[in-house]
Amino acid sequence: MAQSVTLIHGVTAFLWVILGMVIGKVLGNIARRWLKMVDWGRRFKIRDEEKVEIAYYVSVVLRFICYSGGIVYGLRQLGVSSRFLIGVLIVVVVLVGIFIVLAVKDYIPNMLAGWYIKRTQKLKKGDKITLKNIQGEIVHIGWLETKMQAKDELVFIPNAVLNKSELTKESKY
């Protein structure tokens, strides 16, 4: 009798995990299609060769939430206490938060500096500048970096560095 109850709990736990995976996959796909339909599926250009699709990342987060819910329900079915699950959940959320902060710590200052440069238009495509003994012409101002054509090379300058550094802009007059 005890073995059959344990087997039933194990099968039920397995079904909860599978159900969480199926629901996550379905909801993720629905969210991605819906966000593309309302024009959130467009890709935002971060660098020339790198594009970010917002709808994809939203669908991944939805899938992760559903997968986690299925695993939590499966573990609860096996008799794992709620306090333990909440503790593990808190640790996972903190670790994910730390990883996200570490991953974007260089992007945020560069994006803000890129926004500032574009908004103020102090530098424009075609401007000739001198930065740290390098002379060149700006060929592209992106969100993260600015491309400058020097004598015989293409120089990529992070926007945060460009914004903080002392540079000389040649007058067009």
N, C-alpha and C positions, 0 to 999 in steps of 0.2 A: 504494500500500500504506500509506504513512504517513498519507494523508488518511483512509483508511477506519478506521485505528486511532484517529485523533483523533475522527472522527465517532462511533465506537463508545463512546469514553470520554465524549464530550459527551452522548450519549443515555443512557448508564448514569448519569451524574451527574444528569441531569434526572429520571430514574426514581427515584433515591434521594431527591431532594427531594420528589417527588410522593408516594412511599411514606411518608416522614416526616410529610407533611401528613395523609395518610389515617389513618395509625396514631395520630397526635396527636388528630385529630377523634374517632376511634372510642374511644380510651382516655379522652379527656376526657369524652365522653358517658357511658361506662360508669361512670367514677368519680363523676360527678355523680349519676347515678341510684342507684348503690350507697350513696353518702353520704346521699342523701335517704331511702333505704330504712332505714338504720340511725339515722335521726333526726338526722343532721348537716346536713340540708338546711334546718333551720329558720332563720329570719331573726332576727338579733340587732338590736335596736333601738338605734341610736346617738343619733339625734335623732328628734323626732316625725315628720319627713317623710323621714328617711333610714334605710334598713334594709340590713343587710349579710348576704348569703347566703354562708356559709362554703363550701358545696359548689361554688358557681360559681367562687370564686377558686382552689380546689384544682384544678378541672378546667382552668382557664386556665393554671396553672403546669405541669400535666402536658402540655398541648398545646404550650406553649412549649418544654419539654424535648424533646419528640418532633420538633418543627419544627427545632430547633437541631441535633438529631442527624442528621436528614435532610440539612440543609445542609452539615454537617461531612463526612458521608460523600460527598456529591456533590462537594465541593471536593477531598477526598482522591482521588476518582476522576479528577479533572482534574489531579492531580499537585501540588497545593499541599502544602507541607511541614507536618509535624506541629508543629514548633516555632512556625511562624507561626500556625497555628490555635489552639494553646494560648495564645499571646500575645494574640491577638484575644479569645479566651474570657475570659482574666483581665481584660482591659480592660473587656469588656462586663459581667462580674460586678461589678467595682468600681463602674462607673457606675450599674448598677441598684441596688447597695447604697447609694450616695450618694443617689440619687433617692428611695429608700424612706425613708432616715433623714430627709431634708429634708421628705418628705411627712407623716411622722408625728411630727415634733418637737413640734408643739403638741398633738397628740392624746394622747400618752402621759401628760404631766403632768396634763392635764384628766381623763383616765380614772382615773388613780391617785387624784386628789383626789376625784372622784365616788365611787369605791369607798370611800374613807375616810369621806366624809360620810355615805354610806348605812350603812356598817358601824357607825360610832360613834353615829349617830342624834342628833348634837348639833343638827342642823337637820332639821326635818320640814316636810311640807306643812302650811300653815296658820300657821306661825310668823311673827310680825311682827318684822322686822329693820330696822336702819338701817346702811347701808353707804355711806360717802363722801357724807354729807349727802342720801342718797336713802332715804326710808322706804317700806316696802311689805310685802306679805305673800307668802310663798313659795307658788307655785301648782303647781310641779313641780320635782323634783330628778332630772335625767337623768345619764347617764354623763359627758357632756361639759360640760353647762351647766345652770344653775339658772334657772328663770323666776320673776321677782318682779313682782307687780302693784303698781305705784306708783299715785299718785293717779289719773292719767288715761292711763297708758301701761304697756305690758308691757316689762319690762327683762330682757334676757338677760345673765347673768353667767357667764363661764367658771369652771368649778369650781376651777381652779388659783388664779385671782384671789380667789375667795371663800374659799379655804382659807388664803391668805397674808394677806389683808387683816384689819384690825381692824374688827370689826362689833359692833353692840349688838343683843342679842336681848331683846325685851320679855317680861317674865314673864307667865305666864297666871294668876297668883294675884291 
